[in-house]
């Protein structure tokens, strides 16, 4: 993982795993619908958006999709994966 991408959680959430803004939660600040899109389970007992390993896997998947999907403009950190 490029250093620039590894440092994104500091910008996104100040490394806080909880809810920071609105419905977004976790280090990578996934909203519920995007979390579901990237297979992050959310139920009464578990919210994988707050799981460091699972949310990082989902963030990498998201960045890969940004670099291959022309309909979505890639984020700055995702450009490092090209």
PDB file of N, CA, C and O in Angstrom:
ATOM      1  N   UNK A   1       0.847  -1.171   0.000  1.00  0.00           N
ATOM      2  CA  UNK A   1       0.000   0.000   0.000  1.00  0.00           C
ATOM      3  C   UNK A   1       0.896   1.238   0.000  1.00  0.00           C
ATOM      4  O   UNK A   1       1.802   1.344   0.827  1.00  0.00           O
ATOM      5  N   UNK A   2       0.656   2.166  -0.909  1.00  0.00           N
ATOM      6  CA  UNK A   2       1.445   3.400  -0.931  1.00  0.00           C
ATOM      7  C   UNK A   2       1.277   4.187   0.369  1.00  0.00           C
ATOM      8  O   UNK A   2       0.204   4.178   0.972  1.00  0.00           O
ATOM      9  N   UNK A   3       2.326   4.858   0.791  1.00  0.00           N
ATOM     10  CA  UNK A   3       2.298   5.631   2.032  1.00  0.00           C
ATOM     11  C   UNK A   3       1.174   6.656   2.017  1.00  0.00           C
ATOM     12  O   UNK A   3       0.495   6.857   3.024  1.00  0.00           O
ATOM     13  N   UNK A   4       0.977   7.305   0.871  1.00  0.00           N
ATOM     14  CA  UNK A   4      -0.073   8.321   0.776  1.00  0.00           C
ATOM     15  C   UNK A   4      -1.443   7.725   1.077  1.00  0.00           C
ATOM     16  O   UNK A   4      -2.277   8.362   1.721  1.00  0.00           O
ATOM     17  N   UNK A   5      -1.669   6.512   0.611  1.00  0.00           N
ATOM     18  CA  UNK A   5      -2.944   5.852   0.859  1.00  0.00           C
ATOM     19  C   UNK A   5      -3.054   5.404   2.311  1.00  0.00           C
ATOM     20  O   UNK A   5      -4.127   5.489   2.909  1.00  0.00           O
ATOM     21  N   UNK A   6      -1.965   4.935   2.870  1.00  0.00           N
ATOM     22  CA  UNK A   6      -1.969   4.485   4.264  1.00  0.00           C
ATOM     23  C   UNK A   6      -2.254   5.640   5.219  1.00  0.00           C
ATOM     24  O   UNK A   6      -2.777   5.416   6.310  1.00  0.00           O
ATOM     25  N   UNK A   7      -1.924   6.856   4.835  1.00  0.00           N
ATOM     26  CA  UNK A   7      -2.136   8.023   5.692  1.00  0.00           C
ATOM     27  C   UNK A   7      -3.526   8.640   5.544  1.00  0.00           C
ATOM     28  O   UNK A   7      -3.890   9.521   6.323  1.00  0.00           O
ATOM     29  N   UNK A   8      -4.302   8.196   4.566  1.00  0.00           N
ATOM     30  CA  UNK A   8      -5.635   8.759   4.372  1.00  0.00           C
ATOM     31  C   UNK A   8      -6.545   8.677   5.596  1.00  0.00           C
ATOM     32  O   UNK A   8      -7.325   9.604   5.813  1.00  0.00           O
ATOM     33  N   UNK A   9      -6.489   7.608   6.415  1.00  0.00           N
ATOM     34  CA  UNK A   9      -7.367   7.594   7.588  1.00  0.00           C
ATOM     35  C   UNK A   9      -7.138   8.778   8.527  1.00  0.00           C
ATOM     36  O   UNK A   9      -8.067   9.206   9.212  1.00  0.00           O
ATOM     37  N   UNK A  10      -5.916   9.313   8.567  1.00  0.00           N
ATOM     38  CA  UNK A  10      -5.668  10.488   9.403  1.00  0.00           C
ATOM     39  C   UNK A  10      -6.493  11.665   8.903  1.00  0.00           C
ATOM     40  O   UNK A  10      -7.027  12.438   9.699  1.00  0.00           O
ATOM     41  N   UNK A  11      -6.595  11.800   7.589  1.00  0.00           N
ATOM     42  CA  UNK A  11      -7.363  12.893   7.005  1.00  0.00           C
ATOM     43  C   UNK A  11      -8.857  12.615   7.127  1.00  0.00           C
ATOM     44  O   UNK A  11      -9.635  13.503   7.476  1.00  0.00           O
ATOM     45  N   UNK A  12      -9.255  11.376   6.837  1.00  0.00           N
ATOM     46  CA  UNK A  12     -10.671  11.011   6.831  1.00  0.00           C
ATOM     47  C   UNK A  12     -11.307  11.079   8.213  1.00  0.00           C
ATOM     48  O   UNK A  12     -12.413  11.600   8.358  1.00  0.00           O
ATOM     49  N   UNK A  13     -10.622  10.559   9.229  1.00  0.00           N
ATOM     50  CA  UNK A  13     -11.300  10.399  10.518  1.00  0.00           C
ATOM     51  C   UNK A  13     -10.440  10.705  11.732  1.00  0.00           C
ATOM     52  O   UNK A  13     -10.855  10.437  12.860  1.00  0.00           O
ATOM     53  N   UNK A  14      -9.266  11.254  11.532  1.00  0.00           N
ATOM     54  CA  UNK A  14      -8.331  11.504  12.637  1.00  0.00           C
ATOM     55  C   UNK A  14      -8.059  10.208  13.408  1.00  0.00           C
ATOM     56  O   UNK A  14      -7.848  10.228  14.621  1.00  0.00           O
ATOM     57  N   UNK A  15      -8.068   9.077  12.682  1.00  0.00           N
ATOM     58  CA  UNK A  15      -7.800   7.746  13.231  1.00  0.00           C
ATOM     59  C   UNK A  15      -8.793   7.340  14.323  1.00  0.00           C
ATOM     60  O   UNK A  15      -8.455   6.551  15.205  1.00  0.00           O
ATOM     61  N   UNK A  16     -10.003   7.871  14.267  1.00  0.00           N
ATOM     62  CA  UNK A  16     -11.048   7.485  15.215  1.00  0.00           C
ATOM     63  C   UNK A  16     -11.953   6.474  14.524  1.00  0.00           C
ATOM     64  O   UNK A  16     -12.436   6.722  13.419  1.00  0.00           O
ATOM     65  N   UNK A  17     -12.183   5.332  15.173  1.00  0.00           N
ATOM     66  CA  UNK A  17     -12.983   4.281  14.552  1.00  0.00           C
ATOM     67  C   UNK A  17     -14.477   4.528  14.670  1.00  0.00           C
ATOM     68  O   UNK A  17     -15.262   3.840  14.018  1.00  0.00           O
ATOM     69  N   UNK A  18     -14.880   5.469  15.464  1.00  0.00           N
ATOM     70  CA  UNK A  18     -16.310   5.719  15.664  1.00  0.00           C
ATOM     71  C   UNK A  18     -16.902   6.578  14.568  1.00  0.00           C
ATOM     72  O   UNK A  18     -16.309   6.767  13.506  1.00  0.00           O
ATOM     73  N   UNK A  19     -18.066   7.085  14.846  1.00  0.00           N
ATOM     74  CA  UNK A  19     -18.775   7.937  13.897  1.00  0.00           C
ATOM     75  C   UNK A  19     -18.185   9.346  13.975  1.00  0.00           C
ATOM     76  O   UNK A  19     -18.059   9.915  15.060  1.00  0.00           O
ATOM     77  N   UNK A  20     -17.831   9.895  12.836  1.00  0.00           N
ATOM     78  CA  UNK A  20     -17.236  11.227  12.810  1.00  0.00           C
ATOM     79  C   UNK A  20     -18.209  12.244  12.228  1.00  0.00           C
ATOM     80  O   UNK A  20     -18.413  13.308  12.813  1.00  0.00           O
ATOM     81  N   UNK A  21     -18.806  11.934  11.095  1.00  0.00           N
ATOM     82  CA  UNK A  21     -19.706  12.898  10.457  1.00  0.00           C
ATOM     83  C   UNK A  21     -20.928  12.186   9.903  1.00  0.00           C
ATOM     84  O   UNK A  21     -20.793  11.219   9.152  1.00  0.00           O
ATOM     85  N   UNK A  22     -22.117  12.650  10.261  1.00  0.00           N
ATOM     86  CA  UNK A  22     -23.340  12.070   9.728  1.00  0.00           C
ATOM     87  C   UNK A  22     -23.439  10.583   9.990  1.00  0.00           C
ATOM     88  O   UNK A  22     -23.265  10.138  11.125  1.00  0.00           O
ATOM     89  N   UNK A  23     -23.715   9.812   8.953  1.00  0.00           N
ATOM     90  CA  UNK A  23     -23.831   8.371   9.082  1.00  0.00           C
ATOM     91  C   UNK A  23     -22.527   7.647   8.803  1.00  0.00           C
ATOM     92  O   UNK A  23     -22.468   6.426   8.940  1.00  0.00           O
ATOM     93  N   UNK A  24     -21.499   8.351   8.422  1.00  0.00           N
ATOM     94  CA  UNK A  24     -20.210   7.731   8.128  1.00  0.00           C
ATOM     95  C   UNK A  24     -19.574   7.214   9.416  1.00  0.00           C
ATOM     96  O   UNK A  24     -19.669   7.845  10.469  1.00  0.00           O
ATOM     97  N   UNK A  25     -18.920   6.048   9.312  1.00  0.00           N
ATOM     98  CA  UNK A  25     -18.306   5.447  10.499  1.00  0.00           C
ATOM     99  C   UNK A  25     -17.021   4.737  10.122  1.00  0.00           C
ATOM    100  O   UNK A  25     -16.842   4.309   8.981  1.00  0.00           O
ATOM    101  N   UNK A  26     -16.129   4.616  11.094  1.00  0.00           N
ATOM    102  CA  UNK A  26     -14.887   3.876  10.910  1.00  0.00           C
ATOM    103  C   UNK A  26     -13.747   4.733  10.403  1.00  0.00           C
ATOM    104  O   UNK A  26     -13.916   5.913  10.094  1.00  0.00           O
ATOM    105  N   UNK A  27     -12.582   4.111  10.323  1.00  0.00           N
ATOM    106  CA  UNK A  27     -11.388   4.824   9.875  1.00  0.00           C
ATOM    107  C   UNK A  27     -11.556   5.427   8.488  1.00  0.00           C
ATOM    108  O   UNK A  27     -11.078   6.528   8.214  1.00  0.00           O
ATOM    109  N   UNK A  28     -12.246   4.690   7.612  1.00  0.00           N
ATOM    110  CA  UNK A  28     -12.367   5.113   6.219  1.00  0.00           C
ATOM    111  C   UNK A  28     -13.666   5.850   5.948  1.00  0.00           C
ATOM    112  O   UNK A  28     -13.938   6.215   4.804  1.00  0.00           O
ATOM    113  N   UNK A  29     -14.475   6.076   6.979  1.00  0.00           N
ATOM    114  CA  UNK A  29     -15.693   6.885   6.895  1.00  0.00           C
ATOM    115  C   UNK A  29     -16.650   6.409   5.803  1.00  0.00           C
ATOM    116  O   UNK A  29     -17.086   7.197   4.965  1.00  0.00           O
ATOM    117  N   UNK A  30     -16.973   5.113   5.820  1.00  0.00           N
ATOM    118  CA  UNK A  30     -17.967   4.566   4.900  1.00  0.00           C
ATOM    119  C   UNK A  30     -19.364   4.901   5.405  1.00  0.00           C
ATOM    120  O   UNK A  30     -19.656   4.742   6.590  1.00  0.00           O
ATOM    121  N   UNK A  31     -20.225   5.364   4.507  1.00  0.00           N
ATOM    122  CA  UNK A  31     -21.636   5.500   4.856  1.00  0.00           C
ATOM    123  C   UNK A  31     -22.268   4.115   4.706  1.00  0.00           C
ATOM    124  O   UNK A  31     -21.700   3.254   4.034  1.00  0.00           O
ATOM    125  N   UNK A  32     -23.433   3.884   5.319  1.00  0.00           N
ATOM    126  CA  UNK A  32     -24.016   2.537   5.292  1.00  0.00           C
ATOM    127  C   UNK A  32     -24.166   1.933   3.894  1.00  0.00           C
ATOM    128  O   UNK A  32     -23.823   0.768   3.692  1.00  0.00           O
ATOM    129  N   UNK A  33     -24.664   2.694   2.941  1.00  0.00           N
ATOM    130  CA  UNK A  33     -24.892   2.133   1.601  1.00  0.00           C
ATOM    131  C   UNK A  33     -23.588   1.746   0.910  1.00  0.00           C
ATOM    132  O   UNK A  33     -23.532   0.716   0.238  1.00  0.00           O
ATOM    133  N   UNK A  34     -22.551   2.543   1.063  1.00  0.00           N
ATOM    134  CA  UNK A  34     -21.262   2.200   0.456  1.00  0.00           C
ATOM    135  C   UNK A  34     -20.636   1.017   1.173  1.00  0.00           C
ATOM    136  O   UNK A  34     -20.001   0.174   0.540  1.00  0.00           O
ATOM    137  N   UNK A  35     -20.807   0.946   2.478  1.00  0.00           N
ATOM    138  CA  UNK A  35     -20.309  -0.204   3.229  1.00  0.00           C
ATOM    139  C   UNK A  35     -20.936  -1.498   2.744  1.00  0.00           C
ATOM    140  O   UNK A  35     -20.250  -2.509   2.592  1.00  0.00           O
ATOM    141  N   UNK A  36     -22.240  -1.468   2.502  1.00  0.00           N
ATOM    142  CA  UNK A  36     -22.926  -2.662   1.996  1.00  0.00           C
ATOM    143  C   UNK A  36     -22.437  -3.015   0.599  1.00  0.00           C
ATOM    144  O   UNK A  36     -22.268  -4.189   0.271  1.00  0.00           O
ATOM    145  N   UNK A  37     -22.210  -1.998  -0.219  1.00  0.00           N
ATOM    146  CA  UNK A  37     -21.718  -2.213  -1.576  1.00  0.00           C
ATOM    147  C   UNK A  37     -20.376  -2.948  -1.573  1.00  0.00           C
ATOM    148  O   UNK A  37     -20.096  -3.743  -2.470  1.00  0.00           O
ATOM    149  N   UNK A  38     -19.555  -2.678  -0.566  1.00  0.00           N
ATOM    150  CA  UNK A  38     -18.228  -3.306  -0.461  1.00  0.00           C
ATOM    151  C   UNK A  38     -18.194  -4.405   0.602  1.00  0.00           C
ATOM    152  O   UNK A  38     -17.157  -4.659   1.215  1.00  0.00           O
ATOM    153  N   UNK A  39     -19.337  -5.048   0.809  1.00  0.00           N
ATOM    154  CA  UNK A  39     -19.491  -6.231   1.661  1.00  0.00           C
ATOM    155  C   UNK A  39     -19.049  -6.024   3.112  1.00  0.00           C
ATOM    156  O   UNK A  39     -18.450  -6.919   3.708  1.00  0.00           O
ATOM    157  N   UNK A  40     -19.336  -4.866   3.676  1.00  0.00           N
ATOM    158  CA  UNK A  40     -19.082  -4.625   5.092  1.00  0.00           C
ATOM    159  C   UNK A  40     -20.389  -4.875   5.838  1.00  0.00           C
ATOM    160  O   UNK A  40     -21.340  -4.104   5.708  1.00  0.00           O
ATOM    161  N   UNK A  41     -20.433  -5.954   6.619  1.00  0.00           N
ATOM    162  CA  UNK A  41     -21.640  -6.311   7.360  1.00  0.00           C
ATOM    163  C   UNK A  41     -21.976  -5.253   8.395  1.00  0.00           C
ATOM    164  O   UNK A  41     -21.101  -4.736   9.089  1.00  0.00           O
ATOM    165  N   UNK A  42     -23.269  -4.941   8.483  1.00  0.00           N
ATOM    166  CA  UNK A  42     -23.759  -3.993   9.470  1.00  0.00           C
ATOM    167  C   UNK A  42     -25.049  -4.562  10.043  1.00  0.00           C
ATOM    168  O   UNK A  42     -26.036  -4.739   9.330  1.00  0.00           O
ATOM    169  N   UNK A  43     -25.026  -4.843  11.329  1.00  0.00           N
ATOM    170  CA  UNK A  43     -26.226  -5.315  11.991  1.00  0.00           C
ATOM    171  C   UNK A  43     -26.215  -4.821  13.434  1.00  0.00           C
ATOM    172  O   UNK A  43     -25.380  -4.000  13.814  1.00  0.00           O
ATOM    173  N   UNK A  44     -27.138  -5.324  14.222  1.00  0.00           N
ATOM    174  CA  UNK A  44     -27.283  -4.872  15.604  1.00  0.00           C
ATOM    175  C   UNK A  44     -26.026  -5.126  16.441  1.00  0.00           C
ATOM    176  O   UNK A  44     -25.724  -4.350  17.348  1.00  0.00           O
ATOM    177  N   UNK A  45     -25.290  -6.204  16.147  1.00  0.00           N
ATOM    178  CA  UNK A  45     -24.143  -6.592  16.964  1.00  0.00           C
ATOM    179  C   UNK A  45     -22.791  -6.219  16.373  1.00  0.00           C
ATOM    180  O   UNK A  45     -21.807  -6.114  17.106  1.00  0.00           O
ATOM    181  N   UNK A  46     -22.727  -6.017  15.074  1.00  0.00           N
ATOM    182  CA  UNK A  46     -21.426  -5.799  14.437  1.00  0.00           C
ATOM    183  C   UNK A  46     -21.559  -4.799  13.290  1.00  0.00           C
ATOM    184  O   UNK A  46     -22.499  -4.854  12.497  1.00  0.00           O
ATOM    185  N   UNK A  47     -20.612  -3.906  13.229  1.00  0.00           N
ATOM    186  CA  UNK A  47     -20.539  -2.956  12.121  1.00  0.00           C
ATOM    187  C   UNK A  47     -19.109  -3.015  11.590  1.00  0.00           C
ATOM    188  O   UNK A  47     -18.195  -2.437  12.177  1.00  0.00           O
ATOM    189  N   UNK A  48     -18.926  -3.718  10.477  1.00  0.00           N
ATOM    190  CA  UNK A  48     -17.581  -3.901   9.936  1.00  0.00           C
ATOM    191  C   UNK A  48     -16.975  -2.616   9.385  1.00  0.00           C
ATOM    192  O   UNK A  48     -15.789  -2.595   9.055  1.00  0.00           O
ATOM    193  N   UNK A  49     -17.755  -1.549   9.276  1.00  0.00           N
ATOM    194  CA  UNK A  49     -17.163  -0.266   8.893  1.00  0.00           C
ATOM    195  C   UNK A  49     -16.178   0.197   9.965  1.00  0.00           C
ATOM    196  O   UNK A  49     -15.267   0.975   9.680  1.00  0.00           O
ATOM    197  N   UNK A  50     -16.361  -0.281  11.198  1.00  0.00           N
ATOM    198  CA  UNK A  50     -15.473   0.085  12.310  1.00  0.00           C
ATOM    199  C   UNK A  50     -14.337  -0.916  12.509  1.00  0.00           C
ATOM    200  O   UNK A  50     -13.451  -0.689  13.332  1.00  0.00           O
ATOM    201  N   UNK A  51     -14.355  -2.016  11.766  1.00  0.00           N
ATOM    202  CA  UNK A  51     -13.307  -3.029  11.841  1.00  0.00           C
ATOM    203  C   UNK A  51     -12.133  -2.566  10.974  1.00  0.00           C
ATOM    204  O   UNK A  51     -12.294  -2.351   9.773  1.00  0.00           O
ATOM    205  N   UNK A  52     -10.961  -2.414  11.579  1.00  0.00           N
ATOM    206  CA  UNK A  52      -9.802  -1.858  10.880  1.00  0.00           C
ATOM    207  C   UNK A  52      -9.442  -2.682   9.646  1.00  0.00           C
ATOM    208  O   UNK A  52      -9.254  -2.118   8.567  1.00  0.00           O
ATOM    209  N   UNK A  53      -9.343  -3.994   9.782  1.00  0.00           N
ATOM    210  CA  UNK A  53      -8.927  -4.837   8.653  1.00  0.00           C
ATOM    211  C   UNK A  53      -9.990  -4.894   7.561  1.00  0.00           C
ATOM    212  O   UNK A  53      -9.677  -4.730   6.382  1.00  0.00           O
ATOM    213  N   UNK A  54     -11.240  -5.125   7.944  1.00  0.00           N
ATOM    214  CA  UNK A  54     -12.309  -5.232   6.944  1.00  0.00           C
ATOM    215  C   UNK A  54     -12.549  -3.902   6.226  1.00  0.00           C
ATOM    216  O   UNK A  54     -12.756  -3.881   5.013  1.00  0.00           O
ATOM    217  N   UNK A  55     -12.523  -2.804   6.967  1.00  0.00           N
ATOM    218  CA  UNK A  55     -12.766  -1.511   6.321  1.00  0.00           C
ATOM    219  C   UNK A  55     -11.597  -1.109   5.428  1.00  0.00           C
ATOM    220  O   UNK A  55     -11.799  -0.447   4.410  1.00  0.00           O
ATOM    221  N   UNK A  56     -10.377  -1.501   5.795  1.00  0.00           N
ATOM    222  CA  UNK A  56      -9.221  -1.221   4.940  1.00  0.00           C
ATOM    223  C   UNK A  56      -9.303  -2.037   3.656  1.00  0.00           C
ATOM    224  O   UNK A  56      -8.976  -1.533   2.581  1.00  0.00           O
ATOM    225  N   UNK A  57      -9.740  -3.302   3.758  1.00  0.00           N
ATOM    226  CA  UNK A  57      -9.934  -4.120   2.556  1.00  0.00           C
ATOM    227  C   UNK A  57     -10.963  -3.451   1.646  1.00  0.00           C
ATOM    228  O   UNK A  57     -10.766  -3.363   0.434  1.00  0.00           O
ATOM    229  N   UNK A  58     -12.050  -2.986   2.234  1.00  0.00           N
ATOM    230  CA  UNK A  58     -13.094  -2.326   1.455  1.00  0.00           C
ATOM    231  C   UNK A  58     -12.590  -1.021   0.835  1.00  0.00           C
ATOM    232  O   UNK A  58     -12.945  -0.696  -0.298  1.00  0.00           O
ATOM    233  N   UNK A  59     -11.767  -0.275   1.569  1.00  0.00           N
ATOM    234  CA  UNK A  59     -11.211   0.974   1.042  1.00  0.00           C
ATOM    235  C   UNK A  59     -10.302   0.694  -0.156  1.00  0.00           C
ATOM    236  O   UNK A  59     -10.329   1.431  -1.141  1.00  0.00           O
ATOM    237  N   UNK A  60      -9.509  -0.358  -0.074  1.00  0.00           N
ATOM    238  CA  UNK A  60      -8.660  -0.728  -1.213  1.00  0.00           C
ATOM    239  C   UNK A  60      -9.509  -1.157  -2.409  1.00  0.00           C
ATOM    240  O   UNK A  60      -9.206  -0.806  -3.549  1.00  0.00           O
ATOM    241  N   UNK A  61     -10.571  -1.914  -2.144  1.00  0.00           N
ATOM    242  CA  UNK A  61     -11.483  -2.303  -3.220  1.00  0.00           C
ATOM    243  C   UNK A  61     -12.122  -1.071  -3.851  1.00  0.00           C
ATOM    244  O   UNK A  61     -12.265  -0.987  -5.071  1.00  0.00           O
ATOM    245  N   UNK A  62     -12.502  -0.122  -3.010  1.00  0.00           N
ATOM    246  CA  UNK A  62     -13.091   1.122  -3.506  1.00  0.00           C
ATOM    247  C   UNK A  62     -12.103   1.867  -4.402  1.00  0.00           C
ATOM    248  O   UNK A  62     -12.468   2.332  -5.483  1.00  0.00           O
ATOM    249  N   UNK A  63     -10.871   1.977  -3.959  1.00  0.00           N
ATOM    250  CA  UNK A  63      -9.864   2.692  -4.752  1.00  0.00           C
ATOM    251  C   UNK A  63      -9.588   1.978  -6.069  1.00  0.00           C
ATOM    252  O   UNK A  63      -9.391   2.621  -7.100  1.00  0.00           O
ATOM    253  N   UNK A  64      -9.573   0.657  -6.034  1.00  0.00           N
ATOM    254  CA  UNK A  64      -9.389  -0.084  -7.289  1.00  0.00           C
ATOM    255  C   UNK A  64     -10.546   0.180  -8.244  1.00  0.00           C
ATOM    256  O   UNK A  64     -10.341   0.305  -9.451  1.00  0.00           O
ATOM    257  N   UNK A  65     -11.756   0.264  -7.709  1.00  0.00           N
ATOM    258  CA  UNK A  65     -12.906   0.530  -8.578  1.00  0.00           C
ATOM    259  C   UNK A  65     -12.853   1.951  -9.123  1.00  0.00           C
ATOM    260  O   UNK A  65     -13.304   2.203 -10.241  1.00  0.00           O
ATOM    261  N   UNK A  66     -12.309   2.876  -8.349  1.00  0.00           N
ATOM    262  CA  UNK A  66     -12.185   4.264  -8.820  1.00  0.00           C
ATOM    263  C   UNK A  66     -11.232   4.356 -10.008  1.00  0.00           C
ATOM    264  O   UNK A  66     -11.442   5.157 -10.919  1.00  0.00           O
ATOM    265  N   UNK A  67     -10.203   3.551  -9.994  1.00  0.00           N
ATOM    266  CA  UNK A  67      -9.202   3.631 -11.063  1.00  0.00           C
ATOM    267  C   UNK A  67      -9.650   2.887 -12.313  1.00  0.00           C
ATOM    268  O   UNK A  67      -9.059   3.066 -13.378  1.00  0.00           O
ATOM    269  N   UNK A  68     -10.691   2.048 -12.203  1.00  0.00           N
ATOM    270  CA  UNK A  68     -11.154   1.299 -13.369  1.00  0.00           C
ATOM    271  C   UNK A  68     -12.516   1.755 -13.860  1.00  0.00           C
ATOM    272  O   UNK A  68     -12.950   1.319 -14.926  1.00  0.00           O
ATOM    273  N   UNK A  69     -13.199   2.607 -13.129  1.00  0.00           N
ATOM    274  CA  UNK A  69     -14.532   3.072 -13.505  1.00  0.00           C
ATOM    275  C   UNK A  69     -14.451   4.522 -13.954  1.00  0.00           C
ATOM    276  O   UNK A  69     -14.082   5.403 -13.177  1.00  0.00           O
ATOM    277  N   UNK A  70     -14.795   4.760 -15.196  1.00  0.00           N
ATOM    278  CA  UNK A  70     -14.707   6.133 -15.706  1.00  0.00           C
ATOM    279  C   UNK A  70     -15.820   7.024 -15.172  1.00  0.00           C
ATOM    280  O   UNK A  70     -15.688   8.247 -15.207  1.00  0.00           O
ATOM    281  N   UNK A  71     -16.923   6.439 -14.675  1.00  0.00           N
ATOM    282  CA  UNK A  71     -18.034   7.245 -14.178  1.00  0.00           C
ATOM    283  C   UNK A  71     -17.722   7.897 -12.841  1.00  0.00           C
ATOM    284  O   UNK A  71     -18.371   8.870 -12.455  1.00  0.00           O
ATOM    285  N   UNK A  72     -16.732   7.366 -12.133  1.00  0.00           N
ATOM    286  CA  UNK A  72     -16.382   7.911 -10.823  1.00  0.00           C
ATOM    287  C   UNK A  72     -15.004   8.556 -10.920  1.00  0.00           C
ATOM    288  O   UNK A  72     -14.041   7.913 -11.337  1.00  0.00           O
ATOM    289  N   UNK A  73     -14.910   9.823 -10.535  1.00  0.00           N
ATOM    290  CA  UNK A  73     -13.604  10.476 -10.526  1.00  0.00           C
ATOM    291  C   UNK A  73     -12.785   9.909  -9.375  1.00  0.00           C
ATOM    292  O   UNK A  73     -13.262   9.897  -8.240  1.00  0.00           O
ATOM    293  N   UNK A  74     -11.566   9.437  -9.631  1.00  0.00           N
ATOM    294  CA  UNK A  74     -10.767   8.841  -8.554  1.00  0.00           C
ATOM    295  C   UNK A  74     -10.366   9.857  -7.499  1.00  0.00           C
ATOM    296  O   UNK A  74     -10.102  11.018  -7.812  1.00  0.00           O
ATOM    297  N   UNK A  75     -10.323   9.422  -6.262  1.00  0.00           N
ATOM    298  CA  UNK A  75      -9.867  10.302  -5.190  1.00  0.00           C
ATOM    299  C   UNK A  75      -8.352  10.449  -5.277  1.00  0.00           C
ATOM    300  O   UNK A  75      -7.689   9.658  -5.948  1.00  0.00           O
ATOM    301  N   UNK A  76      -7.813  11.433  -4.618  1.00  0.00           N
ATOM    302  CA  UNK A  76      -6.377  11.711  -4.693  1.00  0.00           C
ATOM    303  C   UNK A  76      -5.539  10.524  -4.246  1.00  0.00           C
ATOM    304  O   UNK A  76      -4.545  10.194  -4.892  1.00  0.00           O
ATOM    305  N   UNK A  77      -5.924   9.877  -3.149  1.00  0.00           N
ATOM    306  CA  UNK A  77      -5.174   8.731  -2.661  1.00  0.00           C
ATOM    307  C   UNK A  77      -5.253   7.552  -3.601  1.00  0.00           C
ATOM    308  O   UNK A  77      -4.300   6.783  -3.724  1.00  0.00           O
ATOM    309  N   UNK A  78      -6.398   7.403  -4.273  1.00  0.00           N
ATOM    310  CA  UNK A  78      -6.578   6.279  -5.190  1.00  0.00           C
ATOM    311  C   UNK A  78      -5.693   6.404  -6.420  1.00  0.00           C
ATOM    312  O   UNK A  78      -5.338   5.399  -7.036  1.00  0.00           O
ATOM    313  N   UNK A  79      -5.342   7.609  -6.773  1.00  0.00           N
ATOM    314  CA  UNK A  79      -4.479   7.794  -7.936  1.00  0.00           C
ATOM    315  C   UNK A  79      -3.128   7.119  -7.758  1.00  0.00           C
ATOM    316  O   UNK A  79      -2.476   6.766  -8.741  1.00  0.00           O
ATOM    317  N   UNK A  80      -2.699   6.936  -6.504  1.00  0.00           N
ATOM    318  CA  UNK A  80      -1.416   6.306  -6.230  1.00  0.00           C
ATOM    319  C   UNK A  80      -1.398   4.836  -6.600  1.00  0.00           C
ATOM    320  O   UNK A  80      -0.319   4.267  -6.762  1.00  0.00           O
ATOM    321  N   UNK A  81      -2.558   4.195  -6.741  1.00  0.00           N
ATOM    322  CA  UNK A  81      -2.620   2.776  -7.060  1.00  0.00           C
ATOM    323  C   UNK A  81      -2.448   2.497  -8.547  1.00  0.00           C
ATOM    324  O   UNK A  81      -2.284   1.340  -8.936  1.00  0.00           O
ATOM    325  N   UNK A  82      -2.483   3.513  -9.375  1.00  0.00           N
ATOM    326  CA  UNK A  82      -2.389   3.315 -10.830  1.00  0.00           C
ATOM    327  C   UNK A  82      -1.028   2.848 -11.240  1.00  0.00           C
ATOM    328  O   UNK A  82      -0.780   2.634 -12.427  1.00  0.00           O
TER     329      UNK A  82
END
